[in-house]
Amino acid sequence: MKELLFEPIVLCVLLPLGIVCLLLAFQMATNKKIVPILEGLFLHTYLYMMNGVGVPPFALVNPRSFGDYDREISRMVLALTVYICVIVVLKSWFSKIFPNSLLLLLTKDPFLGLFCIYLMLSMFWSETPLLTFRTSLTFLGVGVVSAHIARKYSMDEIAKIIRRTCSIIMVTSVLYALGSSSGRHEKGWKGVLGHPIYLGNLMALNIAMWTVNAIYNPQQRPLSLVIIVFSLLTMQMADSSGAFLSWVTCMGMVVMLRFTKHLPPKLAFSSVFISMIVLICFFLVFKYNEAAIYTAMGKEPTLSGRTDFWPLMIERMKLRPWFGYGVNGFWQHWRGGENPAHGIATVWGWIPPHGHHGWYDLILQLGLVGLILFVISFINTAFQATLYLTRVKPGEGSFFPFLFYTILIMINMTDSNLLNFNFGWVYYIILSIRLRLK
């Protein structure tokens, strides 16, 4: 399908058609009644794609493609053309994105801003500086758009939009998995996403958010219950034990937040802090007994071989502990023996495309300096989320930051979702900037 799109004959047909569609869209964008519809359509489409959708046409224009070492120039030009056309058509929505939203990203959360600058600087110690520069520039561009979303929408609006896009992910994933073998993985359903673990964790987040909606919006309770049931079934078909743990933790977080909401700020922060300590202790107990637990759940105690190569990754971290290998500078299988990750594999010979551990991958790419910058921003944002929780009325907008934090922490224990063009980076930028604007 992808190759067909770039055939000369097909391009001769699609190019004029695209120009006509662009002119029609530009004409529609001059109508003040239609502009809000187009802006809402773009916002939902963008967040839907950035959840990790990997099917056409989204795969062709997803920003992650700019981090591919073998990305063809023609496809980059196609993606850039689409971006430029969207900016031209929705010029009112994109107004003041530069320099306002860029300044927001770099200054509103100082440590996040330093982290973004550090991403760019990592090209100077990367073994593939051009690839690192291209990838870090894409991260910065996605961050600017995310900061722009945080500037234009309230937390309640953002939570509702993300709840809707997660539900669209559910519907399209079910249809895709039922209609095509490409939507199914040997592990379970992956739908329109790249892996069942992503689908399962997004469904865990979706269930928690619709539960909050059912609690605080009784008039929408029937719809909420229907979506919760279908999200549970979808999560079950994804067959991800990690997603199940994320769901249980999110539901516990909903109960805790309802109690914390009515506390003074100091007590609320203490409550959140104690809850985090309890969760960490629970996680340590789980880690100590994980082999027996996974065996009881019918899973491999090695987490599909992850525990085989994690010690090898730690040894590579020790070679460059402070600055790492640069963004997108470690997992480079195409370099053969010069690959910094050369030799990292499971006992049966499977070579992982990434570390399957977000925090390990962060250290490998940006070292302890990058980890420290991100963790300080992470903790500070959690503090801001606690203050926000105690100062606004209860609802999905006040609960969403903690529900997302839960998913982000849980998923990065067994997969990489921090330095990835996925919902982890996008949602974190949106929350970090939005909370400080408040």
N, C-alpha and C positions, 0 to 999 in steps of 0.2 A: 504493500500500500504506500509506504513512504517513498520507495523508489519510483512508483508510478507518478507521484505528484511532481517529480522533477524531470519527467520526460518532456522534451521540447514541444511535442504536439499538445500535451496536456497543459503545459505552461501557456501556450498561445491562446488556449481557451480560458484558462483561469485568470490570466492577467487582466484582460479587458473586463471580465466579469467582476474581478476584485475592484477595479477602478470605478465601475458603475455602482457597486455596493458602497464604496467609500463616498462617492458623490451624494448618494441617497442618504447615507448616514449623516454627512455634513449638513445636508439640507434639513434633516430632522432635528439636528442639534441646534438649529436656529429657532426652533419652536419652543417657547418657554414652558409649555405644558408637557412636552415630550422629554425635555432635558433631564428632569428628575428620574424618569423611568430609565433612560439610557445610563445615567450615573449609577443607579441602583443595580442595573443589570451588569455593568462593568465590575462593581464592587463584589457582588456575589460570585461572578465568574472568576475574578482574580483570587479570592479566598478559597473558592472551590478548587482551583488549579493548584494553589500553594499548599493544599492538604496532601499533596504528593500524587495527584492524578497522573497516571502514566500512559493513557490511551490517546490516540489521535482524536481531535487535532491539538489537544492540550500538550501532548508530548513534544510537538514540533516547536512550540513557543515557550515552553517552560524555561525559566532562567537557568535551571541546573545544566542545560545543554551547553552553556558557555564555559562550564568547567570540565567538559569532556576533552580529552587530549586529541581525539581524532575527529572533532566536529568539523564538518565541511563548511567552507566559506559561504556556499550558496544557502545553507540552512541558517547560518548566523544572519545573513542579509535578510532572509525571509522573516525571521523572528524580529529583527530590528525594524523592518518595514511595518510589521503588525503593530509594534509598540508606538512607532511614530504616528501611524494612522489613528490609533486610539487617542493619543495625546492631542492631535489636531482636532479630532471630532469632539472630544470632551475637554476642550481648552479651559472652560470655566471650572471644571472639577480639578484640573491640574494646575490652576493658577496659583502662583506663589509657592510651588513645590520647591523651586530653587530661588533664593537661598533659604527661605523660611524653614521648610521641613528638614533640609540638610543641617541647618544650625540647631534645630530642635534635637536631631539625632546626636549631634556631637557635643552639645552643651547642657541639655536638660538633665541628663544623667551623666555626670562627669566620667565615671568609671566605664560606662557603656561607650561613651564617646572615645575615651582612650583605647578601649578594646577595638573599636572600629578602625581607628588610626593604626593600631598595632597590626591588624589584619593586613593593611596595605603595606606596612613596613616589612612584613615577613618575606616579601619577595627578595629582599637583599641577602637573606641567608638560605633561601630555597635553592635546591639543585636544578629546579626548572622555573626560573624567575618569571618568564612570560606567562606560563600557565597559572602560577600563583597570583600574578598581577591581574590576569583576566578573571580568575575566580573571586579574588578579594574585591575587585571593582564591582562584580555582580552582586556580592553580598552587600556592599555599600548601597548599590542602587535599589535592591529589594528593601533594605533598611530604610531608605529615604521614603519610598512609597508607603511602607508600614507606618512610619512616623507621620506621614501626611494623613493617613486614615485616622490615627490617634488624635490628630489636631482637629479633624472635621466632624468627628462623631463622639457622642458621649459613651460612657462605659455600658450603660443599659442598651444603647443601640448596637454597640459592638457585640455584646453578648447575644443579642437576638439574631444578628446576622450570622454569627458563627454557629449558633444553634440550628439555624435554617440550612446553612451549607453542610453541616454534618449530617442532617437529615437527607439532603439531596445525595450526599455520598452514599448513605445507606440504600436509598432507592436505586440509584444507578449501579451500585455494586451488586445488589441482588439480581437485577436484570442482566447485568453483564456476566455474572457467574453462572446463571441459569442458561444463558444463550450462547456462551462461548467457553471453551476449555481454557482460554487465556485468562479468564477471571478466576480460575481455580489453581491452587498450588498443591503440591504433594502433602503439605501440612494441613491445609484447609482453604477456605475461600479467602481470596485477596481482593476480589472485585475490581474496581478501577484503580486501585492503589498498587504499590509495588510489592507488598508482602502482607500476609495475614496479620502480623503483629501490629501493623499500622491501622488496618481496618478494625481489629479488635479493640485497640486503645481508643480510637476515635469514637467507637460505639460506647465504650465505657464513659467517656466524656459526655457524649450525647445523652445517655441515660441519666446521668447526674444532673445535667442542665435542664432536661425536660421534667425531672423530678422536682427541681426547685420551681420551675414554671407552674407545675401542677399545684404546689403548695401555696404559692402567692398569687396565682391567677385562677381562681375557681371556675371562671367562665370558660377557660380553655382546658379544663381537666380531662374531658373525654378524649380530645385530640392528643393531649400529652400522654395519656395512658396507652393509646393505640401505638404511638411512636415508640414509647418505652418498650412495649412488648416486641415489636418488630426489631428494635435495636438489640434487645436481648437475644432474639433468635439469630440475628446476623452475627453477633459476637460469638455465639455458640458455634456457628458454622465456620467462623474463622479459626476456631480450635486453638486459641492462644492462651496458655496458662498465665502468662504475664498480663494479658488483658483482663483476665478474671481477677487477678490480684489488684490490678488498677481499679477495677469496678468496685470491689469490696472496700478498698481504701477511700475511693471517692464518696461512696455512700456514707462511710464513717465520717468523712470530712463534712458532709452536708449536716449531719446530726450535730457535730461539734460546732460548726459555724452558727447554727441556729441558737445555740447556747451562748457562744462568744459574742454574738451580735449585741446583746443587751448589757455587756460589761463595759466599764470605763476603759479608756484607751490603754492605760498601764496594765490593768488586769487582763484585757483582751490580748495584748502582746505576750504577757506571761503565759496565758492559756495556750496561745499558738506555739510559743516556744516549748512548753512542756509537752504539747502534742507531738511536736517534731522530735523531741527526745524519745518519747514513747515509740514513735514510728521507727526511729533509728535503732532502738533496742530490739524492736520486733524484727527489723530487717537483719540485724546481726544474729539473732537467734535463728532466723530463717536460713541465713547463709551457712551457719554452723551445721544445720541439719538438712541442707538443701538436697543432698544426694538421696536421703531417705524419703524426703517429701516428694521430690520429682518421681522417684520410683513408685511411690504410692499413687501418684496421679497418672501413672502410665507414661511418663516422659523420661527422656534420657537424663541421667544424673549429670552428664557433662554439658547440658544445655546445647545439644546438637553440635558438640565439639568445641564450644566457646572456651571452656575451661582448659582445653588442650593448648590453645595458642595465646591466651591472655598472659601467661608467664613469659612467653617469647616477646610479646609487645612491651612488657615492663623492662626487659633487658635492653630493647632498642631505645626506650625512654632514657635510660641511664647514659646513653651515648650523647644525647643532646638534651640535658634536663631543663635548661633555663629557657631556651627560645624555640626548641622543637625543630621540625623539618620544613616549616612554612605551610600555609594554607594549601590544601590539595597537593602536598609535597611528599607524602609518605607512601600511600597505597598506589603504586605506579607499576602495575604488572607488565605493561608494555615495554619497560626498560630492561627486562630480563635480569641478568646478574647485577646490574647497577641499581635495580629497584631497592630503595631503602627497606622495604618490607620483604625482601627476598629471603626465603627459608621459613617464613611464618605460614604454617599450615596445620591442619588437624592430623591425627595419627593415621588416618586413612588417605591422606594426600589432598584433601580439599583445600584450595587456596581462597581465603576470605577476601571479598572486595573492599571491606572496611573492618574496623575493630569489633563491631557488634557491642560496643560499650561507649556511650557518648562522652563520658568523662575521660576515659583512656585516649580516645581519638582527639579530644581537645588538647591534652597534654602532648601527644605525639606531634600535633601540628603547630602548636603555639607555646609549648613548654609550660613551666611553672609560672612564668610571668603572665602568660595569657590566662591560665587557670585562676590566678589570684585576682586579676582584673575582673574576670567574669563573675567569680564567686562573690566579690564585694558588691558588685552591681546586683547580683541575684539576691543577696541578703537584704540590701537596702530596699529593693523593690518589694520584698516580702513585708518589710516594716511599713512601707507606704500603703501596701494593700490592707494591712491590719488597721491602720488609721482610717483608711477609706471605709472599711467595713463598719467601724463604730460611729461614723459620722453621717451616713446616708441611710435611707430606709432599706429594709431587707428585701432581697430579690436577686435575680440572676446576675445583675450587674455587679453587686457587691460580693457575691459568692464566686463568680467566674475566675478571678485571679488565683484563688486557692485551689480550685478544681483543676485549672490548667497546670499549676505548679505540681500538683500531685501526679498528673499524667506525665509531665516532663521528667520528673525525677524517676518515676517508675520505668518508663520506656527506655531511658538511657542507661538502665542497669543491664539490659540485655540487647540493646540496639543503639545505633548512632542517630541522634535526632537534634543535636546541638548545632554543629557546623555542617548543616545540610540544608538544601533548598526545600524545606518542608515546613510543616506548621510550627515546629519548635522555634525556629528563628523568627518567623513572621509574627506569631502570637506574642512572643516575649518582647519584641520591639514595641508592638502596639501597647501592651500592658505597661511596660516601663515608662513610656512617654506619656500615656494617658493618665496614669496615676500621679505623675509629677505636675501635669497641667492642672489637675484638680487641686 
